[in-house]
Amino acid sequence: MDLSEALYTTRAMRRVKPDPVPEAVVRQMLDAAIRAPSGGNSQTWRFITITEPGVKSRLGDLYRQAFATLQGTVYKEANERARAAGDEQAARILRSSRWLADHFEEVPLWFFVYTRNDPDGANIFPAVWNLMLAGRGCGIGTCLTTILGHFKPAEVAAVLEVPSERGWELKAAVSAGYPTGRWGTAKRNPVHPIVYAESWGTPVPWTVDEPMWVEPEAYGT
Ligand SMILES: Cc1cc2nc3c(=O)[nH]c(=O)nc-3n(C[C@H](O)[C@H](O)[C@H](O)COP(=O)(O)O)c2cc1C
């Protein structure tokens, strides 16, 4: 796949089919993940692949609890504001993330990603993004989630027998499967207003009014 296509169309694809992800694809994704940079090439990462229904069921319960906590605290006011303003994009994201919580066990594959000596995640997120890009190249939809690491780290560590006492911390859980929907360019605010030339606040002398990678016609079918 063309690099720009992967960069522009790797987005949160939460709704996936239950069909298993072939082992060759899992290997490809993980081998791409560990090509990512890390400070001093420290490579302090561990990935746990989760496919077993029993394990998914225990993690799914924890995920739903974490989701409820998030929606009832951090996102509460923002959700209410978005609802009052009729913000359709915010409503779509909420519906989609709720789908993932409600269908956690139906997602065929989850990657639980651990790191240590990496409080801000700077060493692990490049690897997570490589994992997701490699998935995109294989037609696998992924979604990066962090709520379990924020709200249920100890409970997850107990399920997965993680040696937390040695400093391993859950930074991400990435869902993976074949998407039910279509791929498309990630919708973002335009780039030029948030780039400055030489000093803070000085506009750049250019604009980008449309995404610079253009979807082939087949995307619309
Ligand atoms: C640091 C981080 C944490 C995220 N955590 C969650 C999460 O816990 N649950 C979830 O459903 N999506 C999560 N997401 C996905 C974002 O909601 C998603 O990337 C964003 O809405 C853009 O969606 P799009 O790429 O489909 O346009 C997370 C993304 C990032 C980068």
The ligand as an ORCA input file, in Angstrom:
! r2SCAN-3c Opt
* xyz 0 1
  C      -4.294      8.699     23.308
  C      -5.587      8.182     22.698
  C      -6.498      7.551     23.517
  C      -7.697      7.055     22.983
  N      -8.542      6.362     23.797
  C      -9.664      5.839     23.281
  C     -10.506      5.039     24.101
  O     -10.221      4.797     25.278
  N     -11.633      4.512     23.554
  C     -11.947      4.735     22.230
  O     -12.981      4.229     21.771
  N     -11.154      5.490     21.422
  C     -10.020      6.032     21.916
  N      -9.194      6.758     21.103
  C      -9.536      6.965     19.674
  C      -9.944      8.407     19.380
  O     -11.258      8.621     19.871
  C      -9.883      8.625     17.866
  O      -8.552      8.472     17.450
  C     -10.362     10.021     17.472
  O     -11.715     10.216     17.824
  C     -10.228     10.255     15.957
  O     -11.025      9.296     15.299
  P     -10.812      9.005     13.739
  O      -9.370      8.676     13.557
  O     -11.727      7.865     13.413
  O     -11.167     10.248     13.000
  C      -7.983      7.235     21.600
  C      -7.047      7.863     20.781
  C      -5.859      8.323     21.309
  C      -4.839      8.963     20.389
*
